[in-house]
Amino acid sequence: KACDIENIDIEAALIASLDVKNNEVEARYVNIKILDGKKFIFFSNYNSPKAEQFKLHNQAALVFYWPLSDIQIRIKGKIEMIAAEYSDNFFMNRSSFKNALAICSEQSQPIDSYKMMKEKYKDSLQNNNLTVRPKYWGGYSLIPYYFEFWVGHPKRLNKREAYSLLNKEWQKSFLQP
């Protein structure tokens, strides 16, 4: 339904993770690039704050929201790194512009200026092999154990269906708005 109504950025999902060291919840958007069976796959820098959080707490929550269709999907799941070969293949088939940024960016680390980042990026475009994935970049999969499908209603009588994985079987329930 999200595709039919021409929602933009349908692959964008908010991902929330637990920062165990600081006892805080963090959230940011990622692009879900691949649905592989039961896995939602996205890519990131393995040295980023979220990667550190995944190492210490392997659960996360995804939220998709498509405003034109007024649909939200909440997903809770376990996070795992995907196979290096899978990440290599994905990286090799991306644009050189995206790869140059993945190579030169120390994601979320401070830098003196945006101008300096642009210079690092330009240097990466000109001087790096943009088809070889750096070892500090790759994919993660979120393997769901909970889904909630929310459909908005003009009078706030929102429809909410939940599915929980219990003993390898999905249990369906309805939730009040």
Order of alpha helices (4+ residues) and beta strands (2+ residues): beta-beta-beta-beta-alpha-beta-beta-alpha-alpha-alpha-beta-beta-beta
